[in-house]
Amino acid sequence: YPFGTTRGGEGVFKTVVHGMTISMKIAFITTTIVALIGISFGTISAYAGGWVDEILMRFVDIVLSFPTLLFFILILYVYGAGLAMFILVFSLFAWGGTARYVRSKALSVSEEEFVQAIRISGASPYRIVRRHIVPNTASSIVTQLTLLVPGFILAEAQLAYLGLGDSEVPSWGQLIASGRNALDFAPWIVLAPGFVLFLTILAFNFAGDALLDALNPETEAEAEQ
């Protein structure tokens, strides 16, 4: 028992490892859905332009202005807590920032001369977006997504700690919350998952910076200048 035991005699290390699988599943599933919606809206908006771009961006403004936390609390009291509800709510209302980011990157690519040449050659909009715009913005999009994963991990942990999560699912937030009453005589129940949570978020941030330098070396060169 390298991390000690809980009041019931269960190993903290075991619960931390099991909680990691729960927290990672939540974060990766939510990030995947957010990426699909955000990339679709961003690329279509950038390539179509005109009134399509205007309508889509105004819809993104509405999504960004929506009080996601209050809506999640309302849903929680109506339908009860659950990880599926967390994934659903945050997937539907957390993709606005990704859509704006992808749109800004896709706009710069769509104005390149090779895209204009492909458009003149008669290629369909779907082919241009799928074969040229999305691949040429992939490096920036991947970097952005690596920063979304720790955000969702931390959001779930915070809500679980506040009692707004599913108490039957042993995520990192639930493990930290369960050790609050034993903090005075068994602080390792809280410190172990809390420290692992901190290291995981820090690792994803470092990974995002490393991916940005590896996939887009021009950014590093501009920073050095």
TORTISE-545399 format. One record per residue: x, y, z of N, C-alpha, C, O in turn; residue in three letters. Coordinates in steps of 0.2 Angstrom, whole numbers. Atoms other than C-alpha are relative to their C-alpha. Layout:
BEGIN
> X,Y,Z,X,Y,Z,X,Y,Z,X,Y,Z,ala $
...
// end
This chain:
BEGIN
> 4,-6,0,0,0,0,4,6,0,5,9,5,tyr $
> -5,-6,0,12,14,-6,-3,6,2,0,11,4,pro $
> 3,-6,-2,-1,27,-4,-4,0,6,-8,4,8,phe $
> 4,1,-6,-8,21,12,-7,-3,-2,-8,-6,-7,gly $
> 6,2,1,-26,15,14,-6,4,3,-4,9,6,thr $
> 5,-4,-3,-43,22,17,-3,-3,6,0,-7,9,thr $
> 3,2,-6,-54,20,32,-3,-7,0,-2,-10,5,arg $
> 2,7,0,-61,4,26,5,-5,-2,4,-11,-3,gly $
> -6,4,1,-44,-3,23,2,-1,-8,6,-6,-9,gly $
> -1,0,7,-44,-1,4,6,4,-2,7,9,0,glu $
> -7,-4,2,-27,4,-4,-2,6,-5,-6,6,-9,gly $
> 1,-7,4,-27,22,-10,3,-1,-7,0,2,-12,val $
> -3,1,6,-15,17,-24,-5,-3,-5,-5,-1,-11,phe $
> 5,4,4,-28,5,-31,-6,5,-3,-7,5,-8,lys $
> 6,-4,1,-42,18,-30,2,6,-5,-1,8,-9,thr $
> -2,-5,5,-31,31,-39,1,-2,-7,-1,1,-11,val $
> 0,3,6,-27,20,-53,-6,-1,-4,-7,0,-9,val $
> 7,1,2,-45,15,-55,-3,7,-2,-7,7,-7,his $
> 3,-6,1,-50,33,-54,3,4,-6,-1,7,-9,gly $
> -3,-3,6,-38,38,-68,-3,-3,-6,-4,1,-10,met $
> 4,2,6,-47,27,-80,-7,3,-1,-9,4,-7,thr $
> 6,-4,1,-63,35,-76,1,7,-2,-3,9,-7,ile $
> -1,-7,2,-57,53,-77,3,0,-7,1,5,-11,ser $
> -3,0,7,-47,49,-93,-6,-1,-5,-6,2,-10,met $
> 6,1,4,-63,42,-101,-4,6,-1,-6,7,-7,lys $
> 4,-6,1,-73,57,-97,3,5,-4,0,8,-8,ile $
> -4,-6,3,-60,69,-103,1,-2,-8,-1,3,-12,ala $
> -1,1,7,-56,60,-119,-7,-1,-4,-7,2,-10,phe $
> 6,1,3,-74,56,-124,-3,7,-1,-5,9,-7,ile $
> 2,-7,1,-79,74,-121,4,4,-5,1,8,-9,thr $
> -5,-4,4,-64,81,-130,-2,-2,-7,-1,2,-12,thr $
> 1,2,7,-68,70,-145,-6,3,-3,-6,5,-9,thr $
> 6,-3,2,-86,76,-146,1,7,-2,-2,10,-7,ile $
> -1,-7,1,-81,94,-144,5,1,-6,3,6,-10,val $
> -4,-1,6,-67,92,-158,-4,-1,-6,-4,3,-11,ala $
> 4,2,6,-79,84,-170,-5,6,-2,-6,9,-7,leu $
> 5,-5,1,-92,98,-168,4,7,-1,2,10,-6,ile $
> -4,-7,1,-79,113,-166,3,0,-7,3,5,-10,gly $
> -4,0,6,-69,107,-181,-5,1,-6,-4,4,-11,ile $
> 5,0,5,-85,105,-192,-2,7,-1,-2,10,-6,ser $
> 3,-7,1,-92,122,-188,6,5,-2,5,9,-6,phe $
> -5,-5,2,-75,131,-189,2,0,-7,3,5,-11,gly $
> -2,1,7,-70,124,-206,-5,2,-5,-4,5,-10,thr $
> 6,-2,4,-87,126,-214,-1,7,0,-2,11,-5,ile $
> 1,-7,0,-88,144,-208,5,3,-3,4,8,-7,ser $
> -5,-4,3,-71,149,-214,0,-1,-7,1,4,-11,ala $
> -1,1,7,-72,141,-231,-7,3,-3,-6,6,-9,tyr $
> 7,-3,4,-91,146,-235,0,7,0,-1,10,-5,ala $
> 0,-7,0,-89,164,-229,-7,3,-1,-12,-1,-1,gly $
> 7,-4,1,-103,177,-232,-5,-1,6,-3,-1,11,gly $
> 6,1,-4,-120,174,-224,1,-7,4,-2,-7,10,trp $
> -1,6,-4,-115,156,-219,4,1,6,3,-1,11,val $
> -5,-2,-5,-100,162,-209,-4,4,5,-2,3,11,asp $
> 4,-5,-5,-111,176,-201,-5,-4,5,-5,-3,11,glu $
> 5,3,-4,-125,164,-195,4,-5,4,2,-6,10,ile $
> -3,5,-4,-113,150,-189,4,4,6,4,1,11,leu $
> -4,-4,-5,-102,163,-179,-5,3,5,-3,3,11,met $
> 5,-3,-5,-118,171,-171,-2,-6,4,-3,-5,10,arg $
> 2,6,-4,-123,153,-166,5,-2,5,4,-3,11,phe $
> -5,1,-4,-106,151,-159,0,5,6,2,3,12,val $
> 1,-5,-5,-108,167,-149,-5,-2,5,-4,-1,11,asp $
> 5,3,-5,-124,160,-141,3,-5,4,1,-6,10,ile $
> -3,6,-4,-115,144,-136,5,2,5,5,0,10,val $
> -5,-3,-5,-101,154,-128,-3,4,5,0,4,11,leu $
> 3,-4,-5,-113,165,-119,-4,-5,5,-7,-2,10,ser $
> 5,4,-4,-123,150,-112,3,-2,7,9,-4,7,phe $
> -3,2,-7,-121,147,-93,0,-8,1,-5,-11,3,pro $
> -1,7,0,-115,129,-95,-1,-3,7,-4,-8,9,thr $
> 0,3,-7,-112,126,-76,-7,0,3,-9,-4,6,leu $
> 7,-1,-3,-130,133,-71,-4,-5,-3,-9,-8,0,leu $
> 5,5,3,-138,122,-84,2,-7,2,-3,-11,3,phe $
> -2,6,-3,-128,107,-78,-3,-2,7,-5,-7,8,phe $
> 3,0,-7,-134,110,-60,-7,-1,-1,-10,-5,3,ile $
> 7,1,1,-152,111,-67,-1,-7,-2,-6,-10,1,leu $
> 1,7,2,-150,95,-76,1,-5,5,-3,-10,6,ile $
> -1,4,-5,-143,87,-61,-5,-1,5,-7,-7,7,leu $
> 5,1,-5,-157,91,-50,-7,-3,-3,-11,-5,1,tyr $
> 6,3,3,-170,86,-63,1,-7,-1,-4,-11,0,val $
> -1,7,2,-162,70,-69,5,-4,4,5,-10,3,tyr $
> -5,3,-4,-149,66,-56,7,0,-3,8,2,-9,gly $
> -7,0,2,-130,65,-57,2,-6,-4,-1,-11,-3,ala $
> -3,5,4,-121,55,-69,5,2,-5,5,8,-7,gly $
> -5,-2,4,-106,54,-80,-2,1,-7,1,6,-11,leu $
> 3,-1,7,-116,53,-96,-3,7,-1,-2,10,-6,ala $
> 3,-7,0,-125,69,-91,6,5,-1,5,10,-4,met $
> -6,-5,0,-108,78,-88,3,0,-7,4,5,-10,phe $
> -3,0,6,-101,72,-105,-5,3,-5,-3,7,-10,ile $
> 5,-3,4,-118,77,-114,0,8,0,1,11,-5,leu $
> 1,-7,-1,-119,94,-107,6,4,-2,6,9,-6,val $
> -6,-3,1,-101,99,-108,2,-1,-8,6,4,-11,phe $
> -1,1,7,-100,92,-126,-4,5,-4,-1,7,-9,ser $
> 5,-4,4,-115,102,-132,2,7,1,0,11,-3,leu $
> -1,-8,-2,-109,119,-124,7,2,1,8,7,3,phe $
> -7,-2,-1,-90,118,-123,4,0,-7,10,1,-7,ala $
> -3,0,6,-86,118,-142,1,7,-3,4,7,-8,trp $
> 0,-6,4,-88,136,-146,7,3,0,9,6,-6,gly $
> -6,-3,1,-70,141,-142,4,-4,-5,8,-1,-9,gly $
> -4,4,6,-63,127,-153,-2,2,-7,2,2,-11,thr $
> 2,-2,7,-74,132,-167,3,7,-2,5,7,-8,ala $
> -3,-7,1,-68,150,-166,8,-1,-2,10,2,-7,arg $
> -7,1,1,-50,144,-165,2,-4,-7,6,-1,-11,tyr $
> 0,3,7,-52,132,-180,-1,4,-6,2,4,-11,val $
> 2,-4,5,-60,145,-190,5,5,-2,7,6,-7,arg $
> -5,-4,2,-46,157,-188,6,-3,-3,9,0,-8,ser $
> -6,4,3,-33,144,-193,-2,-2,-7,2,-1,-12,lys $
> 2,2,7,-44,138,-208,-1,6,-4,0,6,-10,ala $
> 0,-6,4,-46,156,-214,6,2,-3,7,3,-9,leu $
> -6,-2,3,-28,159,-216,2,-5,-5,6,-4,-10,ser $
> -2,5,5,-26,142,-225,-4,1,-7,-2,0,-12,val $
> 4,-1,6,-41,145,-237,2,6,-4,0,6,-10,ser $
> -3,-5,4,-33,161,-243,6,-1,-3,9,3,-7,glu $
> -7,1,3,-17,153,-248,-2,-1,-8,-7,-3,-10,glu $
> 1,1,7,-14,152,-267,-1,-7,-2,-5,-8,-7,glu $
> 1,7,2,-14,133,-268,-7,-2,1,-10,-6,-3,phe $
> 7,1,-1,-32,133,-261,-4,3,-6,-8,0,-8,val $
> 3,-4,6,-37,146,-274,1,-4,-6,-4,-4,-10,gln $
> -1,4,6,-29,135,-288,-4,-6,0,-7,-8,-5,ala $
> 4,6,0,-38,120,-282,-7,1,-1,-11,-2,-4,ile $
> 7,-2,1,-55,129,-281,-1,2,-8,-6,0,-10,arg $
> 1,-2,7,-52,136,-299,0,-7,-4,-3,-7,-10,ile $
> 0,6,4,-48,118,-305,-6,-4,0,-7,-9,-4,ser $
> 7,3,0,-66,113,-301,-1,-5,6,-6,-9,6,gly $
> 1,5,-5,-63,103,-285,-6,2,4,-8,8,5,ala $
> 6,-1,-4,-79,101,-274,2,3,7,8,2,9,ser $
> -1,-3,-6,-80,111,-258,2,-5,6,6,-4,10,pro $
> -2,5,-5,-80,95,-248,7,-3,0,10,-4,5,tyr $
> -7,2,1,-64,89,-256,5,5,2,10,3,5,arg $
> -5,-5,-2,-55,105,-253,0,0,8,6,1,10,ile $
> 0,0,-8,-60,105,-234,3,-6,2,7,-5,7,val $
> -3,6,-3,-56,87,-231,7,-2,-2,10,-4,2,arg $
> -7,2,2,-40,85,-241,5,6,0,11,4,0,arg $
> -5,-5,0,-32,102,-240,-1,5,7,4,6,10,his $
> 0,-5,-6,-39,114,-226,1,-4,6,5,-1,10,ile $
> -1,3,-6,-41,102,-212,7,-3,1,10,-2,7,val $
> -7,2,-2,-24,93,-214,5,5,1,9,5,5,pro $
> -5,-6,0,-15,110,-216,-1,4,7,3,8,9,asn $
> 1,-4,-7,-23,116,-199,0,-6,5,-1,-4,11,thr $
> 0,5,-5,-21,99,-190,5,1,5,3,-1,11,ala $
> -5,0,-6,-5,103,-180,-3,5,5,-2,4,11,ser $
> 2,-4,-5,-13,118,-172,-7,-2,3,-7,-1,9,ser $
> 6,3,-3,-30,109,-169,2,-5,5,-1,-6,11,ile $
> -2,5,-4,-21,94,-161,3,4,7,2,1,12,val $
> -3,-3,-6,-11,106,-149,-6,3,4,-6,3,10,thr $
> 6,-3,-3,-28,115,-145,-4,-6,4,-6,-5,10,gln $
> 4,5,-3,-36,98,-141,4,-3,6,1,-5,11,leu $
> -3,2,-6,-22,93,-129,-1,4,6,0,2,12,thr $
> 1,-5,-6,-26,108,-118,-7,-1,2,-9,1,7,leu $
> 7,1,-2,-45,103,-118,0,-6,5,-4,-5,9,leu $
> 1,6,-4,-42,86,-110,1,2,7,-3,0,11,val $
> -1,-2,-7,-34,93,-94,-6,4,3,-7,4,9,pro $
> 5,-4,-2,-48,106,-93,-6,-4,2,-9,-2,7,gly $
> 6,4,-2,-62,93,-93,2,-5,6,-3,-6,10,phe $
> -2,4,-6,-52,82,-81,-1,4,7,-4,2,12,ile $
> 0,-4,-6,-51,97,-69,-7,2,1,-9,2,7,leu $
> 7,-2,-1,-69,102,-72,-4,-6,4,-8,-4,8,ala $
> 4,5,-4,-76,85,-67,3,-1,7,-2,-3,11,glu $
> -2,1,-7,-65,84,-52,-3,6,5,-4,4,10,ala $
> 3,-5,-4,-71,101,-46,-7,-1,2,-9,0,7,gln $
> 7,1,-2,-89,97,-48,-1,-6,4,-6,-6,9,leu $
> 1,5,-4,-87,80,-40,2,2,7,-1,-1,12,ala $
> -2,-2,-7,-78,88,-25,-5,4,3,-6,4,9,tyr $
> 6,-4,-3,-93,100,-23,-6,-4,1,-11,-1,3,leu $
> 6,4,-1,-105,85,-23,-4,0,-6,-10,-1,-5,gly $
> 4,0,6,-111,88,-41,1,-5,-5,0,-4,-11,leu $
> -2,5,4,-105,72,-48,-4,-6,2,-7,-6,7,gly $
> 3,6,-2,-110,54,-47,4,-3,5,10,-5,4,asp $
> -3,2,-6,-105,48,-30,2,-8,-1,6,-10,3,ser $
> -1,7,1,-105,30,-36,6,-2,-5,8,-8,-5,glu $
> -6,1,5,-91,32,-49,6,3,3,6,9,5,val $
> -6,-2,-4,-74,33,-41,5,4,-4,11,2,-5,pro $
> -5,-4,3,-66,47,-51,5,3,5,4,3,11,ser $
> -4,-3,-4,-52,57,-45,-3,6,5,-2,6,11,trp $
> 4,-5,-4,-64,71,-39,-4,-3,6,-4,-1,11,gly $
> 3,4,-6,-74,58,-29,4,-2,5,3,-2,11,gln $
> -5,3,-5,-59,51,-21,3,6,4,3,5,10,leu $
> -2,-5,-4,-53,68,-15,-6,2,4,-5,4,10,ile $
> 6,-2,-4,-71,72,-9,-1,-5,5,-3,-3,11,ala $
> 1,5,-5,-72,56,0,5,0,6,4,-2,11,ser $
> -5,-1,-5,-56,60,10,0,6,4,4,7,8,gly $
> 1,-7,-4,-62,77,17,-1,-1,7,2,2,11,arg $
> 1,1,-7,-68,70,33,5,-3,4,6,-3,10,asn $
> -6,4,-3,-52,60,36,6,5,-1,12,2,0,ala $
> -6,-4,1,-41,75,32,5,1,6,11,2,5,leu $
> -4,-2,-6,-35,78,50,4,-6,2,10,-5,5,asp $
> -4,6,-2,-29,60,53,3,-4,-6,7,-9,-5,phe $
> -2,4,5,-27,53,36,0,4,-7,-3,3,-11,ala $
> 0,-5,5,-22,67,24,2,-3,-7,1,-1,-12,pro $
> -2,4,6,-15,54,11,-5,-2,-5,-5,-2,-11,trp $
> 6,2,4,-32,50,5,-2,5,-5,-4,4,-10,ile $
> 1,-6,5,-34,67,-2,6,2,-4,6,4,-10,val $
> -6,-2,3,-16,71,-6,2,-4,-6,5,-1,-11,leu $
> -3,4,6,-12,56,-17,-4,1,-6,-1,3,-11,ala $
> 3,-1,7,-26,58,-30,1,8,-2,1,9,-8,pro $
> -1,-7,2,-24,77,-29,7,2,-3,7,5,-8,gly $
> -7,-1,3,-5,76,-32,0,-3,-7,3,0,-12,phe $
> 0,3,7,-8,64,-47,-4,4,-5,-2,5,-10,val $
> 4,-4,5,-22,75,-54,5,6,-2,4,8,-8,leu $
> -5,-6,2,-9,90,-53,5,-2,-5,6,2,-10,phe $
> -5,2,5,4,80,-62,-3,-2,-7,1,0,-12,leu $
> 3,2,6,-8,74,-75,-1,6,-4,0,7,-10,thr $
> 2,-7,3,-14,92,-79,7,3,-3,7,6,-8,ile $
> -6,-3,1,4,98,-79,3,-4,-6,6,-1,-11,leu $
> -3,4,6,10,84,-91,-4,1,-7,-1,2,-12,ala $
> 3,-2,7,-4,88,-104,2,7,-2,2,8,-8,phe $
> -2,-7,2,1,106,-104,7,0,-3,8,3,-8,asn $
> -6,1,3,19,101,-107,0,-3,-7,3,-2,-11,phe $
> 1,4,6,13,89,-120,-2,5,-6,0,4,-12,ala $
> 2,-5,5,4,103,-129,5,4,-3,5,6,-9,gly $
> -6,-4,2,19,114,-129,5,-4,-5,7,-1,-10,asp $
> -5,4,4,30,100,-136,-3,-1,-7,1,-1,-12,ala $
> 3,1,7,17,96,-150,0,6,-4,1,5,-10,leu $
> 0,-6,4,16,114,-155,7,1,-3,7,3,-9,leu $
> -7,-1,3,35,115,-157,2,-6,-5,5,-4,-10,asp $
> -2,5,5,36,98,-166,-4,0,-6,-1,-1,-12,ala $
> 5,0,6,21,100,-178,0,7,-3,-1,7,-9,leu $
> 0,-7,3,23,119,-181,7,3,2,6,8,6,asn $
> -7,-3,-2,42,123,-180,0,8,-1,4,11,2,pro $
> 0,-7,2,38,140,-188,-2,5,6,1,10,7,glu $
> 2,-4,-6,30,146,-171,6,1,4,7,7,7,thr $
> -6,0,-5,46,142,-161,5,5,-3,8,9,0,glu $
> -4,-4,3,56,151,-174,-2,8,0,2,12,1,ala $
> 3,-7,0,45,167,-174,1,2,7,3,8,9,glu $
> -1,-2,-7,46,167,-155,7,2,2,9,6,6,ala $
> -7,-1,-1,65,166,-155,2,7,-3,7,10,-1,glu $
> -1,-6,3,65,181,-167,-2,6,4,-1,12,3,gln $
// end
